[in-house]
Amino acid sequence: MTSTPSRSGGILGGPIDDPGATAHTLRTVPGSPGLAVLHRKTRFAGVVLACAHDEVIVRDARGETRRFRNDAGAFAVDGMAVRLAPATAGSGVDANRAHLVGARVTDRRTASGSRAVVGAKARVARAGRILVEGAHDAELVEHVWGDDLRIEGVVVERLDGADHLADALREIAPAPGRRVGVLLDHLVAGSKEARIAQSVAHPCVLVTGTPYVDVWAAVRPEVVGIAAWPDVPRGTDWKTGVCDALGFADRRALWRHIRASVRDWTDLEQPLVRAVEELIDFVTADGD
């Protein structure tokens, strides 16, 4: 809920050097993940990670994360004070939860940053679903977004390799009411994954992804206790190279360490957070 400005005359509307503007003149901007903002009072600059009616979470270039009250005019975008509104695409889980019969939306946050729901039963699985490349992708998505997925009835399935995507989609037969979201690693221009994504274009299929060669690298390195993910020589299996560089003889042991280090969505790189939230919104957009 927007609070009443405390400055004399309610002046929060313009840039800091324009005290003549009022809150009524503020431009409303969707607080989409990735939006570059400046918190005007503290001068903390970064990108939006999450935006709710009462709170905005921002991460700066050094990886520091801060939470701020979402007051009118508290943030500037492109040098102008604005009113940040929860983004339509990215606030779908919280918005959809408001109508759950017998459930209560609380102020407690889940690992994904959504508002926790008390008293709601897991929804019967939708016809639509989210496909991910492998076991580690599925485990990490469940670890962070599991509460959201159960509330929304979204099932996550493994492809066991992007090469199996076309076959999986033929079996599912995407259609209205049966949307499919796909999460791919290394989704960059010219990559094999980008070509696969183009080959399965369909109005009821959304393919998102990250630039990382593997989902391990979508975990912020400092969370795992390293300065950066190791450079692995071309031609060497990436996970094998990482295990060797970090002194782990067993990739299963390293994965257990990585997963246990992740507390919530703030421990993940923003491209993965944005990709998964887009997929949840897309798959649940049919309603039903």
Phi and psi restraints in degrees (value plus and minus 20) as a CYANA .aco file:
   2 THR   PHI     -90.2   -50.2
   2 THR   PSI     110.2   150.2
   3 SER   PHI    -108.7   -68.7
   3 SER   PSI     140.9   180.9
   4 THR   PHI     -95.7   -55.7
   4 THR   PSI     108.3   148.3
   5 PRO   PHI     -77.5   -37.5
   5 PRO   PSI     121.4   161.4
   6 SER   PHI    -115.4   -75.4
   6 SER   PSI     -32.2     7.8
   7 ARG   PHI     -94.1   -54.1
   7 ARG   PSI     130.7   170.7
   8 SER   PHI     -75.8   -35.8
   8 SER   PSI     107.8   147.8
   9 GLY   PHI      58.1    98.1
   9 GLY   PSI     -16.0    24.0
  10 GLY   PHI      47.3    87.3
  10 GLY   PSI      11.8    51.8
  11 ILE   PHI    -102.1   -62.1
  11 ILE   PSI      86.3   126.3
  12 LEU   PHI    -163.9  -123.9
  12 LEU   PSI     -15.0    25.0
  13 GLY   PHI     -99.0   -59.0
  13 GLY   PSI     -51.8   -11.8
  14 GLY   PHI    -132.0   -92.0
  14 GLY   PSI    -189.7  -149.7
  15 PRO   PHI     -81.7   -41.7
  15 PRO   PSI     143.7   183.7
  16 ILE   PHI     -76.9   -36.9
  16 ILE   PSI     -52.6   -12.6
  17 ASP   PHI    -110.3   -70.3
  17 ASP   PSI      -5.1    34.9
  18 ASP   PHI    -146.8  -106.8
  18 ASP   PSI      54.1    94.1
  19 PRO   PHI     -90.6   -50.6
  19 PRO   PSI     -23.4    16.6
  20 GLY   PHI    -101.0   -61.0
  20 GLY   PSI     -35.0     5.0
  21 ALA   PHI    -104.3   -64.3
  21 ALA   PSI     131.9   171.9
  22 THR   PHI    -136.4   -96.4
  22 THR   PSI     150.0   190.0
  23 ALA   PHI     -80.4   -40.4
  23 ALA   PSI     -46.3    -6.3
  24 HIS   PHI     -88.3   -48.3
  24 HIS   PSI     -38.8     1.2
  25 THR   PHI    -114.0   -74.0
  25 THR   PSI     -18.6    21.4
  26 LEU   PHI     -86.3   -46.3
  26 LEU   PSI     118.8   158.8
  27 ARG   PHI    -103.2   -63.2
  27 ARG   PSI     114.3   154.3
  28 THR   PHI    -108.6   -68.6
  28 THR   PSI     107.7   147.7
  29 VAL   PHI    -143.1  -103.1
  29 VAL   PSI     110.9   150.9
  30 PRO   PHI     -81.8   -41.8
  30 PRO   PSI     109.6   149.6
  31 GLY   PHI    -102.9   -62.9
  31 GLY   PSI      40.7    80.7
  32 SER   PHI     -90.4   -50.4
  32 SER   PSI     124.0   164.0
  33 PRO   PHI     -73.7   -33.7
  33 PRO   PSI     112.5   152.5
  34 GLY   PHI      79.1   119.1
  34 GLY   PSI     -31.3     8.7
  35 LEU   PHI     -86.9   -46.9
  35 LEU   PSI     109.2   149.2
  36 ALA   PHI     -99.4   -59.4
  36 ALA   PSI     105.4   145.4
  37 VAL   PHI    -156.9  -116.9
  37 VAL   PSI     141.7   181.7
  38 LEU   PHI    -145.4  -105.4
  38 LEU   PSI     104.6   144.6
  39 HIS   PHI     -99.4   -59.4
  39 HIS   PSI      93.8   133.8
  40 ARG   PHI     -85.8   -45.8
  40 ARG   PSI     -55.9   -15.9
  41 LYS   PHI     -92.6   -52.6
  41 LYS   PSI     -64.3   -24.3
  42 THR   PHI    -115.7   -75.7
  42 THR   PSI     -32.3     7.7
  43 ARG   PHI      46.1    86.1
  43 ARG   PSI       2.5    42.5
  44 PHE   PHI    -100.4   -60.4
  44 PHE   PSI     100.2   140.2
  45 ALA   PHI    -133.5   -93.5
  45 ALA   PSI     122.7   162.7
  46 GLY   PHI     158.9   198.9
  46 GLY   PSI    -176.0  -136.0
  47 VAL   PHI    -136.0   -96.0
  47 VAL   PSI     128.1   168.1
  48 VAL   PHI     -90.5   -50.5
  48 VAL   PSI     110.1   150.1
  49 LEU   PHI    -117.9   -77.9
  49 LEU   PSI     -57.5   -17.5
  50 ALA   PHI    -175.3  -135.3
  50 ALA   PSI     125.9   165.9
  51 CYS   PHI    -156.2  -116.2
  51 CYS   PSI     100.6   140.6
  52 ALA   PHI    -138.4   -98.4
  52 ALA   PSI     154.7   194.7
  53 HIS   PHI     -82.7   -42.7
  53 HIS   PSI     -50.4   -10.4
  54 ASP   PHI    -127.3   -87.3
  54 ASP   PSI     -30.9     9.1
  55 GLU   PHI    -171.4  -131.4
  55 GLU   PSI     125.3   165.3
  56 VAL   PHI    -147.9  -107.9
  56 VAL   PSI     114.4   154.4
  57 ILE   PHI    -131.1   -91.1
  57 ILE   PSI     107.3   147.3
  58 VAL   PHI    -146.9  -106.9
  58 VAL   PSI     119.7   159.7
  59 ARG   PHI    -139.4   -99.4
  59 ARG   PSI     113.5   153.5
  60 ASP   PHI    -111.2   -71.2
  60 ASP   PSI    -198.4  -158.4
  61 ALA   PHI     -86.2   -46.2
  61 ALA   PSI     -40.0     0.0
  62 ARG   PHI    -109.6   -69.6
  62 ARG   PSI     -23.7    16.3
  63 GLY   PHI      74.6   114.6
  63 GLY   PSI     -18.8    21.2
  64 GLU   PHI     -93.3   -53.3
  64 GLU   PSI     115.2   155.2
  65 THR   PHI    -134.0   -94.0
  65 THR   PSI     113.8   153.8
  66 ARG   PHI    -153.5  -113.5
  66 ARG   PSI     131.1   171.1
  67 ARG   PHI    -129.2   -89.2
  67 ARG   PSI     116.8   156.8
  68 PHE   PHI    -151.7  -111.7
  68 PHE   PSI     130.2   170.2
  69 ARG   PHI     -85.2   -45.2
  69 ARG   PSI     120.5   160.5
  70 ASN   PHI    -111.2   -71.2
  70 ASN   PSI      45.3    85.3
  71 ASP   PHI    -100.2   -60.2
  71 ASP   PSI     132.3   172.3
  72 ALA   PHI     -79.5   -39.5
  72 ALA   PSI     106.7   146.7
  73 GLY   PHI      58.9    98.9
  73 GLY   PSI     -15.2    24.8
  74 ALA   PHI     -89.8   -49.8
  74 ALA   PSI     -42.8    -2.8
  75 PHE   PHI    -140.6  -100.6
  75 PHE   PSI     133.1   173.1
  76 ALA   PHI    -138.1   -98.1
  76 ALA   PSI     121.5   161.5
  77 VAL   PHI    -146.1  -106.1
  77 VAL   PSI     104.8   144.8
  78 ASP   PHI      35.5    75.5
  78 ASP   PSI      16.9    56.9
  79 GLY   PHI      63.6   103.6
  79 GLY   PSI     -20.4    19.6
  80 MET   PHI    -138.2   -98.2
  80 MET   PSI     117.6   157.6
  81 ALA   PHI     -86.9   -46.9
  81 ALA   PSI     121.0   161.0
  82 VAL   PHI    -158.6  -118.6
  82 VAL   PSI     150.9   190.9
  83 ARG   PHI    -128.4   -88.4
  83 ARG   PSI      98.6   138.6
  84 LEU   PHI    -105.9   -65.9
  84 LEU   PSI     110.5   150.5
  85 ALA   PHI    -134.0   -94.0
  85 ALA   PSI     123.4   163.4
  86 PRO   PHI     -73.8   -33.8
  86 PRO   PSI     109.6   149.6
  87 ALA   PHI     -88.1   -48.1
  87 ALA   PSI     119.0   159.0
  88 THR   PHI     -81.6   -41.6
  88 THR   PSI     -66.7   -26.7
  89 ALA   PHI    -109.5   -69.5
  89 ALA   PSI      76.9   116.9
  90 GLY   PHI     116.9   156.9
  90 GLY   PSI     -31.1     8.9
  91 SER   PHI    -135.3   -95.3
  91 SER   PSI      -7.1    32.9
  92 GLY   PHI     -80.5   -40.5
  92 GLY   PSI     -60.0   -20.0
  93 VAL   PHI     -84.0   -44.0
  93 VAL   PSI     -69.0   -29.0
  94 ASP   PHI     -81.3   -41.3
  94 ASP   PSI     -62.9   -22.9
  95 ALA   PHI     -84.3   -44.3
  95 ALA   PSI     -63.6   -23.6
  96 ASN   PHI     -86.2   -46.2
  96 ASN   PSI     -48.1    -8.1
  97 ARG   PHI     -90.7   -50.7
  97 ARG   PSI     -40.7    -0.7
  98 ALA   PHI     -82.8   -42.8
  98 ALA   PSI     -43.4    -3.4
  99 HIS   PHI    -118.7   -78.7
  99 HIS   PSI     -15.8    24.2
 100 LEU   PHI     -85.5   -45.5
 100 LEU   PSI     102.4   142.4
 101 VAL   PHI     -89.0   -49.0
 101 VAL   PSI     111.4   151.4
 102 GLY   PHI      55.4    95.4
 102 GLY   PSI     -12.4    27.6
 103 ALA   PHI    -131.9   -91.9
 103 ALA   PSI     137.7   177.7
 104 ARG   PHI    -148.4  -108.4
 104 ARG   PSI     102.8   142.8
 105 VAL   PHI    -100.8   -60.8
 105 VAL   PSI     107.1   147.1
 106 THR   PHI    -129.3   -89.3
 106 THR   PSI     156.0   196.0
 107 ASP   PHI    -105.9   -65.9
 107 ASP   PSI     -30.0    10.0
 108 ARG   PHI     -89.1   -49.1
 108 ARG   PSI     122.4   162.4
 109 ARG   PHI    -122.6   -82.6
 109 ARG   PSI     121.6   161.6
 110 THR   PHI    -100.5   -60.5
 110 THR   PSI     159.0   199.0
 111 ALA   PHI     -82.6   -42.6
 111 ALA   PSI     -43.1    -3.1
 112 SER   PHI    -107.0   -67.0
 112 SER   PSI     -26.7    13.3
 113 GLY   PHI      74.5   114.5
 113 GLY   PSI     -24.0    16.0
 114 SER   PHI     -95.8   -55.8
 114 SER   PSI     141.0   181.0
 115 ARG   PHI     -94.2   -54.2
 115 ARG   PSI     111.1   151.1
 116 ALA   PHI     -91.3   -51.3
 116 ALA   PSI     128.0   168.0
 117 VAL   PHI    -133.3   -93.3
 117 VAL   PSI     111.8   151.8
 118 VAL   PHI    -126.4   -86.4
 118 VAL   PSI     112.6   152.6
 119 GLY   PHI      67.9   107.9
 119 GLY   PSI     -12.6    27.4
 120 ALA   PHI    -116.7   -76.7
 120 ALA   PSI     119.6   159.6
 121 LYS   PHI    -108.8   -68.8
 121 LYS   PSI     132.5   172.5
 122 ALA   PHI     -80.4   -40.4
 122 ALA   PSI     116.5   156.5
 123 ARG   PHI     -96.1   -56.1
 123 ARG   PSI     127.7   167.7
 124 VAL   PHI     -79.4   -39.4
 124 VAL   PSI     118.6   158.6
 125 ALA   PHI     -77.5   -37.5
 125 ALA   PSI     116.4   156.4
 126 ARG   PHI     -92.5   -52.5
 126 ARG   PSI     143.0   183.0
 127 ALA   PHI     -89.7   -49.7
 127 ALA   PSI     -54.0   -14.0
 128 GLY   PHI     -96.6   -56.6
 128 GLY   PSI     143.0   183.0
 129 ARG   PHI    -178.7  -138.7
 129 ARG   PSI     154.2   194.2
 130 ILE   PHI    -135.6   -95.6
 130 ILE   PSI     110.7   150.7
 131 LEU   PHI    -125.6   -85.6
 131 LEU   PSI     114.3   154.3
 132 VAL   PHI    -145.8  -105.8
 132 VAL   PSI     143.8   183.8
 133 GLU   PHI     -90.3   -50.3
 133 GLU   PSI     -62.5   -22.5
 134 GLY   PHI    -170.0  -130.0
 134 GLY   PSI    -194.0  -154.0
 135 ALA   PHI     -84.1   -44.1
 135 ALA   PSI     -60.9   -20.9
 136 HIS   PHI     -88.3   -48.3
 136 HIS   PSI     -57.5   -17.5
 137 ASP   PHI     -80.1   -40.1
 137 ASP   PSI     -67.0   -27.0
 138 ALA   PHI     -82.8   -42.8
 138 ALA   PSI     -62.5   -22.5
 139 GLU   PHI     -85.8   -45.8
 139 GLU   PSI     -59.8   -19.8
 140 LEU   PHI     -89.8   -49.8
 140 LEU   PSI     -61.3   -21.3
 141 VAL   PHI     -81.9   -41.9
 141 VAL   PSI     -63.9   -23.9
 142 GLU   PHI     -83.5   -43.5
 142 GLU   PSI     -61.1   -21.1
 143 HIS   PHI     -79.7   -39.7
 143 HIS   PSI     -60.4   -20.4
 144 VAL   PHI    -116.8   -76.8
 144 VAL   PSI     -60.7   -20.7
 145 TRP   PHI    -127.8   -87.8
 145 TRP   PSI     -11.0    29.0
 146 GLY   PHI     -74.8   -34.8
 146 GLY   PSI     -64.0   -24.0
 147 ASP   PHI     -79.7   -39.7
 147 ASP   PSI     -64.7   -24.7
 148 ASP   PHI     -82.7   -42.7
 148 ASP   PSI     -64.4   -24.4
 149 LEU   PHI     -83.9   -43.9
 149 LEU   PSI     -59.7   -19.7
 150 ARG   PHI     -88.9   -48.9
 150 ARG   PSI     -60.8   -20.8
 151 ILE   PHI     -81.9   -41.9
 151 ILE   PSI     -59.9   -19.9
 152 GLU   PHI    -110.1   -70.1
 152 GLU   PSI     -25.3    14.7
 153 GLY   PHI      50.1    90.1
 153 GLY   PSI      13.1    53.1
 154 VAL   PHI    -120.8   -80.8
 154 VAL   PSI     104.7   144.7
 155 VAL   PHI    -116.1   -76.1
 155 VAL   PSI     117.5   157.5
 156 VAL   PHI    -125.6   -85.6
 156 VAL   PSI     107.5   147.5
 157 GLU   PHI    -142.0  -102.0
 157 GLU   PSI     127.0   167.0
 158 ARG   PHI    -106.8   -66.8
 158 ARG   PSI     120.4   160.4
 159 LEU   PHI    -110.9   -70.9
 159 LEU   PSI     -44.9    -4.9
 160 ASP   PHI      37.4    77.4
 160 ASP   PSI      24.4    64.4
 161 GLY   PHI     102.3   142.3
 161 GLY   PSI     114.6   154.6
 162 ALA   PHI     -81.2   -41.2
 162 ALA   PSI     -44.6    -4.6
 163 ASP   PHI     -82.4   -42.4
 163 ASP   PSI     -38.9     1.1
 164 HIS   PHI    -112.3   -72.3
 164 HIS   PSI     -16.7    23.3
 165 LEU   PHI     -82.1   -42.1
 165 LEU   PSI     -68.7   -28.7
 166 ALA   PHI     -78.9   -38.9
 166 ALA   PSI     -63.0   -23.0
 167 ASP   PHI     -83.6   -43.6
 167 ASP   PSI     -61.5   -21.5
 168 ALA   PHI     -83.5   -43.5
 168 ALA   PSI     -60.0   -20.0
 169 LEU   PHI     -89.9   -49.9
 169 LEU   PSI     -55.4   -15.4
 170 ARG   PHI     -82.3   -42.3
 170 ARG   PSI     -57.5   -17.5
 171 GLU   PHI     -91.0   -51.0
 171 GLU   PSI     -59.2   -19.2
 172 ILE   PHI     -94.6   -54.6
 172 ILE   PSI     -55.3   -15.3
 173 ALA   PHI      37.0    77.0
 173 ALA   PSI      50.3    90.3
 174 PRO   PHI     -74.3   -34.3
 174 PRO   PSI     124.0   164.0
 175 ALA   PHI    -183.8  -143.8
 175 ALA   PSI     147.5   187.5
 176 PRO   PHI     -73.8   -33.8
 176 PRO   PSI     110.9   150.9
 177 GLY   PHI      67.6   107.6
 177 GLY   PSI     -26.6    13.4
 178 ARG   PHI    -161.4  -121.4
 178 ARG   PSI      41.7    81.7
 179 ARG   PHI     -98.6   -58.6
 179 ARG   PSI     132.2   172.2
 180 VAL   PHI    -148.8  -108.8
 180 VAL   PSI     108.4   148.4
 181 GLY   PHI    -125.4   -85.4
 181 GLY   PSI     123.9   163.9
 182 VAL   PHI    -149.4  -109.4
 182 VAL   PSI     109.4   149.4
 183 LEU   PHI    -131.3   -91.3
 183 LEU   PSI      99.2   139.2
 184 LEU   PHI    -139.5   -99.5
 184 LEU   PSI     126.7   166.7
 185 ASP   PHI    -101.4   -61.4
 185 ASP   PSI     139.4   179.4
 186 HIS   PHI      32.4    72.4
 186 HIS   PSI      23.4    63.4
 187 LEU   PHI    -108.3   -68.3
 187 LEU   PSI      60.3   100.3
 188 VAL   PHI    -148.6  -108.6
 188 VAL   PSI     140.2   180.2
 189 ALA   PHI     -75.1   -35.1
 189 ALA   PSI     110.6   150.6
 190 GLY   PHI      66.2   106.2
 190 GLY   PSI     -26.4    13.6
 191 SER   PHI     -99.9   -59.9
 191 SER   PSI     142.6   182.6
 192 LYS   PHI     -79.0   -39.0
 192 LYS   PSI     -59.9   -19.9
 193 GLU   PHI     -84.0   -44.0
 193 GLU   PSI     -56.6   -16.6
 194 ALA   PHI     -86.2   -46.2
 194 ALA   PSI     -58.8   -18.8
 195 ARG   PHI     -86.5   -46.5
 195 ARG   PSI     -58.8   -18.8
 196 ILE   PHI     -83.8   -43.8
 196 ILE   PSI     -63.2   -23.2
 197 ALA   PHI     -80.3   -40.3
 197 ALA   PSI     -62.4   -22.4
 198 GLN   PHI     -85.1   -45.1
 198 GLN   PSI     -53.7   -13.7
 199 SER   PHI     -92.9   -52.9
 199 SER   PSI     -36.8     3.2
 200 VAL   PHI    -131.3   -91.3
 200 VAL   PSI      -0.6    39.4
 201 ALA   PHI     -73.6   -33.6
 201 ALA   PSI     111.4   151.4
 202 HIS   PHI    -181.7  -141.7
 202 HIS   PSI     121.6   161.6
 203 PRO   PHI     -82.4   -42.4
 203 PRO   PSI     -41.3    -1.3
 204 CYS   PHI    -125.5   -85.5
 204 CYS   PSI      -2.5    37.5
 205 VAL   PHI    -146.6  -106.6
 205 VAL   PSI     110.1   150.1
 206 LEU   PHI    -140.2  -100.2
 206 LEU   PSI     102.2   142.2
 207 VAL   PHI    -126.4   -86.4
 207 VAL   PSI     100.8   140.8
 208 THR   PHI    -143.8  -103.8
 208 THR   PSI     154.0   194.0
 209 GLY   PHI    -196.8  -156.8
 209 GLY   PSI    -190.3  -150.3
 210 THR   PHI    -146.9  -106.9
 210 THR   PSI     143.2   183.2
 211 PRO   PHI    -100.6   -60.6
 211 PRO   PSI     -22.0    18.0
 212 TYR   PHI    -102.5   -62.5
 212 TYR   PSI     124.7   164.7
 213 VAL   PHI     -88.2   -48.2
 213 VAL   PSI     -42.9    -2.9
 214 ASP   PHI    -172.0  -132.0
 214 ASP   PSI     133.8   173.8
 215 VAL   PHI     -82.6   -42.6
 215 VAL   PSI     -43.5    -3.5
 216 TRP   PHI     -75.2   -35.2
 216 TRP   PSI     -61.5   -21.5
 217 ALA   PHI     -93.1   -53.1
 217 ALA   PSI     -27.3    12.7
 218 ALA   PHI    -103.1   -63.1
 218 ALA   PSI     -23.9    16.1
 219 VAL   PHI    -110.6   -70.6
 219 VAL   PSI     110.0   150.0
 220 ARG   PHI     -80.0   -40.0
 220 ARG   PSI     108.8   148.8
 221 PRO   PHI     -78.1   -38.1
 221 PRO   PSI     -56.3   -16.3
 222 GLU   PHI     -85.3   -45.3
 222 GLU   PSI     -44.8    -4.8
 223 VAL   PHI     -85.9   -45.9
 223 VAL   PSI     -56.1   -16.1
 224 VAL   PHI    -101.8   -61.8
 224 VAL   PSI     -33.5     6.5
 225 GLY   PHI      77.0   117.0
 225 GLY   PSI       2.4    42.4
 226 ILE   PHI    -146.7  -106.7
 226 ILE   PSI     139.6   179.6
 227 ALA   PHI     -95.6   -55.6
 227 ALA   PSI     -54.1   -14.1
 228 ALA   PHI    -182.3  -142.3
 228 ALA   PSI     137.5   177.5
 229 TRP   PHI     -89.5   -49.5
 229 TRP   PSI     118.0   158.0
 230 PRO   PHI     -82.6   -42.6
 230 PRO   PSI     129.2   169.2
 231 ASP   PHI     -98.8   -58.8
 231 ASP   PSI     104.0   144.0
 232 VAL   PHI    -125.1   -85.1
 232 VAL   PSI     108.9   148.9
 233 PRO   PHI     -77.7   -37.7
 233 PRO   PSI     121.7   161.7
 234 ARG   PHI     -76.8   -36.8
 234 ARG   PSI     115.7   155.7
 235 GLY   PHI      74.3   114.3
 235 GLY   PSI     -31.2     8.8
 236 THR   PHI    -117.7   -77.7
 236 THR   PSI     114.8   154.8
 237 ASP   PHI     -73.8   -33.8
 237 ASP   PSI     107.6   147.6
 238 TRP   PHI     -81.8   -41.8
 238 TRP   PSI     -66.9   -26.9
 239 LYS   PHI     -85.1   -45.1
 239 LYS   PSI     -58.5   -18.5
 240 THR   PHI     -82.5   -42.5
 240 THR   PSI     -63.5   -23.5
 241 GLY   PHI     -83.8   -43.8
 241 GLY   PSI     -58.1   -18.1
 242 VAL   PHI     -86.6   -46.6
 242 VAL   PSI     -64.3   -24.3
 243 CYS   PHI     -79.3   -39.3
 243 CYS   PSI     -63.9   -23.9
 244 ASP   PHI     -82.8   -42.8
 244 ASP   PSI     -63.7   -23.7
 245 ALA   PHI     -87.3   -47.3
 245 ALA   PSI     -52.7   -12.7
 246 LEU   PHI    -116.7   -76.7
 246 LEU   PSI     -20.0    20.0
 247 GLY   PHI      60.6   100.6
 247 GLY   PSI       6.9    46.9
 248 PHE   PHI    -125.4   -85.4
 248 PHE   PSI     104.5   144.5
 249 ALA   PHI     -99.6   -59.6
 249 ALA   PSI     -40.4    -0.4
 250 ASP   PHI    -147.1  -107.1
 250 ASP   PSI     101.6   141.6
 251 ARG   PHI     -85.0   -45.0
 251 ARG   PSI     -47.2    -7.2
 252 ARG   PHI     -85.5   -45.5
 252 ARG   PSI     -58.8   -18.8
 253 ALA   PHI     -86.5   -46.5
 253 ALA   PSI     -60.7   -20.7
 254 LEU   PHI     -86.8   -46.8
 254 LEU   PSI     -60.7   -20.7
 255 TRP   PHI     -83.1   -43.1
 255 TRP   PSI     -60.1   -20.1
 256 ARG   PHI     -81.0   -41.0
 256 ARG   PSI     -59.2   -19.2
 257 HIS   PHI     -85.3   -45.3
 257 HIS   PSI     -63.4   -23.4
 258 ILE   PHI     -82.4   -42.4
 258 ILE   PSI     -70.8   -30.8
 259 ARG   PHI     -82.7   -42.7
 259 ARG   PSI     -62.2   -22.2
 260 ALA   PHI     -85.0   -45.0
 260 ALA   PSI     -43.6    -3.6
 261 SER   PHI     -98.1   -58.1
 261 SER   PSI     -40.1    -0.1
 262 VAL   PHI    -104.1   -64.1
 262 VAL   PSI      96.2   136.2
 263 ARG   PHI    -110.2   -70.2
 263 ARG   PSI     -64.6   -24.6
 264 ASP   PHI    -179.1  -139.1
 264 ASP   PSI    -190.9  -150.9
 265 TRP   PHI     -81.7   -41.7
 265 TRP   PSI     -43.6    -3.6
 266 THR   PHI     -90.6   -50.6
 266 THR   PSI     -34.2     5.8
 267 ASP   PHI    -107.9   -67.9
 267 ASP   PSI     -18.9    21.1
 268 LEU   PHI    -127.8   -87.8
 268 LEU   PSI     134.3   174.3
 269 GLU   PHI     -90.2   -50.2
 269 GLU   PSI     124.7   164.7
 270 GLN   PHI     -77.9   -37.9
 270 GLN   PSI     -57.3   -17.3
 271 PRO   PHI     -77.3   -37.3
 271 PRO   PSI     -55.9   -15.9
 272 LEU   PHI     -91.5   -51.5
 272 LEU   PSI     -63.5   -23.5
 273 VAL   PHI     -78.1   -38.1
 273 VAL   PSI     -68.3   -28.3
 274 ARG   PHI     -83.2   -43.2
 274 ARG   PSI     -61.3   -21.3
 275 ALA   PHI     -84.7   -44.7
 275 ALA   PSI     -65.5   -25.5
 276 VAL   PHI     -87.8   -47.8
 276 VAL   PSI     -61.6   -21.6
 277 GLU   PHI     -86.1   -46.1
 277 GLU   PSI     -55.4   -15.4
 278 GLU   PHI     -83.2   -43.2
 278 GLU   PSI     -59.5   -19.5
 279 LEU   PHI     -87.7   -47.7
 279 LEU   PSI     -62.3   -22.3
 280 ILE   PHI     -81.5   -41.5
 280 ILE   PSI     -65.4   -25.4
 281 ASP   PHI     -81.0   -41.0
 281 ASP   PSI     -61.8   -21.8
 282 PHE   PHI     -86.3   -46.3
 282 PHE   PSI     -67.4   -27.4
 283 VAL   PHI     -87.4   -47.4
 283 VAL   PSI     -51.6   -11.6
 284 THR   PHI    -111.4   -71.4
 284 THR   PSI     -21.0    19.0
 285 ALA   PHI     -88.3   -48.3
 285 ALA   PSI     -42.3    -2.3
 286 ASP   PHI     -88.8   -48.8
 286 ASP   PSI     -36.5     3.5
 287 GLY   PHI      58.6    98.6
 287 GLY   PSI    -123.1   -83.1
